[in-house]
Amino acid sequence: MEIKTYRSLEFLLNHAKTGHVTSDVNTETIERRSFSPKKIKIFSSRYTNLENLPEHKFTSDKEAQKLLPGIINNFVQRLVPGDGKSRSAQRAFSMQRNIGVVFSGGPAPGGHNVIAGLYDELKKYNPESKMFGFLLGPEGLLKSKYVEITKSLVDAYRNMGGFSMIRTGRTKIDSKNKMELSLKTCMELELDALVVIGGDDSNTNAAFLAQHFKSTGIKVIGVPKTIDGDIQVKTDNKETLCAISFGYHTAARAFSQSISNLTTDASSNVKYWHICKVMGRVASHLALECAFQTHANLSLIGEELADYTDHQRIERARENGTIDYTAYGMTLRHLSRLICDTIVKRASKGKNFGVIIIPEGILEFVNEIQVFIIKLSKIISEYNHIHDNDFHTSFPVLNNKLEYLKRLARGLGDKDKFPIWNLRDDDLFNQLPSFFQEGLLLERDTHGNFQFSQVKTEKIIMDMVKEYLGILKEQGKYKIGIKRSDYNSIMENTGFIPGKLAKTIFKNPDDKYLIIKESIISLKTLKQALINSNLISPDDKVPEPIALIFKKSDPEFKTQTHFYGYDGRGSDPTHFDCNYTYNLGMTVFHLIANGATGQMAAIKNLEKKFDKWEPIGIPIAKLMRLEERKGKLTLVIEKSLVDLNSNAFRIFKALRNEWLAAESKKDRYRRPGPVRFTGNTEEDRPITLTLNSI
């Protein structure tokens, strides 16, 4: 019997169908790997030249001029046909080259296609050229750990998501010693150029490497990567040169598919509010795109909260002859009230359910929290500067840290230091939940930023929402509207006159959705209302049908929380990101072949149809500004926030009342569909880009 069972299993394992359905490679993967991205027309030219575009101006930072003199005067450059090159120039263009590439920071869909586009162009012009990938990000560059990138390796990852080919890391190249180690590795490999694929900090690194390598002739080119979409480049006169970083479209589509599924669940089960936090620590681009993709009932845009002004409080202060400075900027309390308002409005129309989108970094846009973050970051930085020990090592648990803050508030901290933490700060801070206090006192990330992904932002906000909804419920202001047809159905054959009863218990007896009066907040107060209207006697119980109506109107607020981040950045890229990144890779090669360094490869006109796309190089040094990092002013690329004057945001603002659907209208949820590689199931660019191109 055992032999027969063993043979049966062996037969199953060796069956052709088993092999087909359990293979690591399925039809979708095969189709992805074999897909050939479209190429911008300029790449059909045999050779290219770079044309300087001095009309694209940037105001250079003085610190950038001082620290990056070798690349600060770079122009924006575009690729133009170079078929008229001399023979010597053609030979130089097609020379055998060694190029190194490194992924830096978190993954973003499309990174493998940057490598594929660069590899294909490199080999097209000289099959003897070599390409090396540094393993585990910048650490591989520092420790000289690399792999030669071959055709078989590239073919295995074409159009596939992630950075799995050579992997990535967050090691910073932020000292002269690390610069020298990077140069040593590049010299040993006889590299002609180094390509850094990363976000704002990684491209900042690329600029400093370009400056450090300048005298050696080794070129350094950056590539804009981040799903947050906060690398956008505009000139001084607001002309867009880089509309969005790669990976953004794919991540937004991946998040939106999941959020769309939740809109379906919410409207099916009609009892949950789904709270969806999406990545975006500094900017709310992903939240805005997901709002357009899904039409969630409420989408919060951090930049709008930061720009908020409470005109009622300003007017009250003016009447009293004072100025209320706290009227500028959103507070946590007011934010929770805005969300409550949304929930109460929908409930009044029978919809005690819905979907809310919030950006990961929303707390950074809340006035009082931003003050705490700035002050605590400064305190931690100064402590580390003064003492031999690290702040988090000296105060390992929350109580130790709180005690240190109390000492500062009482003026008992380090001497001769400005008392930035006062008794009012300490009092307000102690009113926060302990888990949030701990979150605000977390160790900063490698960039010196507060780690919002480590804090349950949605829990902080929704706990305040639940608390205030409880107050509104006690006041009789949070109730579920009863559809008139449902009311009439329940009242059939009860002996009560529906119209008379409606005037007794509803505050709007003539509307489509009926709201129980605010004074009726329990079965006891309901009974008293019926007695007062002579509908029942004091000895009677509340009739079951009327009690049922009250129970239907009595809301229970239930939430489900979700975080979308790592799943989206690991998604396989959309057609848009496949085409975008492959052309970025080819752009990198042509920048290098034409002698550029310190430039960021970019594609202009992404918001337009593909035949309008234009490969360019953007001077990284001119994008850099001084920002506070770890308590010090540091030169970095400035992040792009959501522009509240953009077409996309203005249209969002105009439509969000429809998507709230807090009237007796049908919900307007949109189904974007999954990220697929077959069929026409996706728009060909981010919706926000399309709107901004109008």
C-alpha positions, 0 to 999 in steps of 0.5 A: 500500500505504501509503495502504491501511495508513493508512486501515486505522489510521484506520478502527480509531481511529474505530471505536465499539469503539475509542472505547468501550474507550480512553475516559478514562471507563469504566462504573465512573467513570460509576456513581461520579459518578452515585451519591448518598450517603446523608444523615443524617436531620438534613439533611432538616430545613429548618434546623438549630441547634447544641446545646452538649454540656457533658457531653463534657469534655476536660482543656485544656492550659494552653498551649492556654488561653494561645495560643487564648483565643478558641476554648478554651472551645468546647463539643462541639456537635451539630446539631438541627432548627431549623425553629422559627427566626425569619424573621430567623434563617432569612434569616441561615442562608440568606444568600449566602456565600463559602467557601474550602476547602483540602486539606492534607497527603497525599491521602485517599480521600473528600476530593472528597466533602467538597467535594461535600457542602459545595457542595451544601448551600451552593448549596441554601440560596443559589444565589448563594453561591460556593465557592473552592478554594485550589490546591496546599494552604496554599501557594495560600492564602498566595499567593492562588492559587485556582479557583472551584468550580463544579457541573461541577467538583464533578460531575467528581469526585464519589465519586472518589479523590485530591485532584486537583480542587484538589490538595494540599501540605504548606506550614505556616502556622506564623508570624504573617506567614503568618497575615497572608498567609492573612487577606489572601487571605480578606479579598480574596475576602470569605470568610465561612469557611475550611475546612481538610481535613487531618490532625492538624497541618492541624487544628492550623493550623485552630485557630490560624487560627480564633484569628487570624481571630476578630475579623474574623468569618471562621469556620474549620472543620477536617475530620479526614483521614488514612489512618493512622487516628490522628485519633480523639477520645475525651472524658475519660470515654473516650466516642468522638466521632470513631471514625476519620478519613476515608480509613482504610477505603479505604486499608486495603481497597486494601492488604488486596486486594494483601496477600490476593493475596500470601497466594494467591501464597505458598500457591501457590508455597510458597517465599516469605515476603512482607513487607508494610510498610503506612503508619502512621508513629506508629500501627499502625491500618492494620496491625491493620485489614489483619490482620483483612481478610487473616488474614496469618500474622504482623501486628506491632502497634507499640504492643504491642512498646512495651508488651512486658516480658521477664518471664524477664529480670526473673526472672533479674535478681531471682535475682541481686539486680539490676534489668534495666531493658532488660527493658522494651520491645522490642529489635531483636534480640528482635523478629527472634527473634519473627519467626524463631520464627514462620517456624520453627514454620510450617516445621516443619509443611511451610510454609516460606512466609507473609505478614507485615504490619509498620507503617511506623513499627515502629522507633519502637516499638523501645526502642533505636531510639527512643532514637537517634531522640530523641537524634539529633533533639536533636543536629541541632536544637541544632546548627542553633540554635547554628550559622549553617549547617544540620547536613545542609549542614555534614555532607553525607555519612554519614562526616562525620556519623559523625565529628561524632558520634564527637567528641560521644562523646569530649566534643569537641562544642559547649561547655557542652552536655549530652553526650547522645551518649556512647561507648556510643551511638556503639558501638551506632550503629556496629554498625548497617548503614550504610544504616540509620545514614544513614536515622536521620541523614536530614533530618527532615520538615516536622513535625520527624519522623523519615522512616520512609518513607525507610528500608527498615524491612523490610530492617533487620528481615529482614536480622537475621531471615536472620542468626539463621535461618542460626544456627538452621539450623546448629544443626539447629533450622530445618527443613521438616517432611515430611508423613508421607504424602509420606515413605511415598510416597518410601519405597515400593519402596526396601527400607527399613522406613519405621518403622525409618528414621523412628526413625533420622532423625526426632526425632518419628517418630510425628507427622503432620509429621516433623522431621529430628533436630537433629544431622543438618544435612548429607548427611555427618551424615545418612550417619553416622546411617544408618551408626550404625543399621546401615542402610548401610555406611561405603562406601555412598552415602546412598540417593537417596530418603533424600537426597531427604527430607533435601533436602526438609527443608533450608529456603531462606529467600526473601523478597519485600518490598512497601510499601503507602502511596501506592497506597491513599491514591490509591484511589477511596473505598469506600461507607463513605468516600463516605457519611462524607465527603459528610456531613462536608461537609454538617456543615461547612456547618451549623457555619458557618451556625450561627456555629461556628468553631474546630471540627472537623466530625465524625460520631459513632457511625461504628461503628454503622449509618448511621441512628445517625450523628450530625453534631457539632462538636468543639473543636479547641483542647481536643484539643491538647497540647505535643509535641516537634517539631524539638527544641522543645515545640509545641502540636499535636493528640495522635495516637491510638495502637492501644488495647491494651485495645480489643475489636479488639486483644484479639480480634486477640490471641486469633485470631492463633495461628489465623492463624499456622496453625503446626499441621498445619491449613489456612491461614485466609487471608481474601479481602476482595476489591477496592474496588468500587462495584457489588455487595455486595462490601465490609463497610459499615465498618472491621472494627476499628470493628465489633469496638469497637462490641460 
